[in-house]
Amino acid sequence: MLGSVALAVVAAASGVVASPLELIKRTSPGTGTNNGFYYSFWTDGGGSVNYNNGDRGSYDVTWSNVNNFVAGKGWNPGAARSISYNGTWNGASVNSYLSVYGWTRNPLIEYYIVEAFGTYNPSTGASKLGTVVSDGGTYDIYRTQRVNQPSIEGTSTFYQFWSVRQQHRVGGTVTVGNHFNAWSQSGLTLGTHDYQILATEGYQSSGSARIEVFDGSTGGGGDTTPAPGDGGGGGGGSGGCSVAKWGQCGGQGFTGCTTCESGSSCQAASQWYSQCL
Ligand SMILES: *[C@@H]1O[C@H](CO)[C@@H](O)[C@H](O)[C@H]1NC(C)=O
C-alpha cells in the first residue's frame, strides 16, 4: 500500500516535471527547418493542435476539435523527387488527409498527392481529368478552385491540383515526378516550387499521426541509393548497388537497382511495384 502510494507520488511528480518539457518541445505554428528538413505547421486557430518535430524527418501531431490544420515535414523548394515515408495515421475514421502536399508560385497552386483520406474524399464534386498509375496504385487527377482562401501569398484565389490514390496506404514511396508529368499532360501547369511536405491535415475533426519522411532519391536515413542506371537490371543482378528501405526495387517496366540494403528485402506490392521492406 505504502509502495503504491509512493509510486503514485512519483508518477504525479514526474507528470508535473513533464508538462513544462512538453511545452518547450512543442512546435509553434509557422515554418522552419528541423534536422535538415523543412517543416510547415499551419492552423486556422479552431480547436487545439499539438505538433512536434521529432528525430530526423519525423513529426507527430495530435489534434482535437480543430477547424482546419495542415502540418508536416519535407523540403523547400519542392521538386520531382521520390518521397518515402512511414508511420501511423489515426485519421481513417475522421475527416483527415495524408498527402504529399506543396505549393508553387506563378501560378499560385496548392497541390496534393493524397495517399489516404478519412471520411471525406477531397475530390467530391470535382470532375476527374485522368488517372496516373504510380508506386503500386492508381491515382485520380482533379483540379479544384479556391476563392479568397488562405495561401502562402495571403488570401487569394487559386487552383488546387489533386492526385488521389484509390488504394489508400500509410507508408511507401511517392514518385512525385510521375504526378507532375501526369498533371502537365492533363493541362495542369505548376509554377515555381515553394515548399513540399508529407502532410497530415485535419478538418473539423480529432485525430493523431506520427510520420517520418525520407528523400527516396538519395536514400533514407543517410543510406545511399545508386543513381538511375547504376547496376541492377532485369535479371536481378546486384552490380554492387543497394536500394534503401522503402525504395522501389522492382515492378513492370522498372529498370533500376533490384537489391535491397541489408535488413530489408524486395517485396512485390503489385505487378507494377516492388519495395524494399
Ligand atoms: C520508420 O521506419 C524506421 C526504420 O524502420 C523506424 O526507425 C522509424 O521509427 C519509423 N518511423 C515511424 C514514424 O514510424
Ligand as a Chemical Component Dictionary entry (heavy atoms), coordinates in Angstrom:
data_LIG
# 
_chem_comp.id                   LIG 
_chem_comp.type                 NON-POLYMER 
_chem_comp.pdbx_formal_charge   0 
_chem_comp.three_letter_code    LIG 
# 
loop_
_chem_comp_atom.comp_id 
_chem_comp_atom.atom_id 
_chem_comp_atom.alt_atom_id 
_chem_comp_atom.type_symbol 
_chem_comp_atom.charge 
_chem_comp_atom.model_Cartn_x 
_chem_comp_atom.model_Cartn_y 
_chem_comp_atom.model_Cartn_z 
_chem_comp_atom.pdbx_ordinal 
LIG C1 C1 C 0 10.083 4.448 -39.861 1  
LIG O1 O1 O 0 10.907 3.323 -40.063 2  
LIG C2 C2 C 0 12.153 3.407 -39.371 3  
LIG C3 C3 C 0 13.007 2.251 -39.815 4  
LIG O2 O2 O 0 12.334 1.027 -39.636 5  
LIG C4 C4 C 0 11.890 3.414 -37.871 6  
LIG O3 O3 O 0 13.106 3.500 -37.161 7  
LIG C5 C5 C 0 11.013 4.613 -37.533 8  
LIG O4 O4 O 0 10.645 4.561 -36.177 9  
LIG C6 C6 C 0 9.742  4.627 -38.391 10 
LIG N1 N1 N 0 9.097  5.896 -38.172 11 
LIG C7 C7 C 0 7.850  5.999 -37.746 12 
LIG C8 C8 C 0 7.355  7.373 -37.559 13 
LIG O5 O5 O 0 7.132  5.037 -37.542 14 
# 
loop_
_chem_comp_bond.comp_id 
_chem_comp_bond.atom_id_1 
_chem_comp_bond.atom_id_2 
_chem_comp_bond.value_order 
_chem_comp_bond.pdbx_ordinal 
LIG C1 O1 SING 1  
LIG C1 C6 SING 2  
LIG O1 C2 SING 3  
LIG C2 C3 SING 4  
LIG C2 C4 SING 5  
LIG C3 O2 SING 6  
LIG C4 O3 SING 7  
LIG C4 C5 SING 8  
LIG C5 O4 SING 9  
LIG C5 C6 SING 10 
LIG C6 N1 SING 11 
LIG N1 C7 SING 12 
LIG C7 C8 SING 13 
LIG C7 O5 DOUB 14 
# 
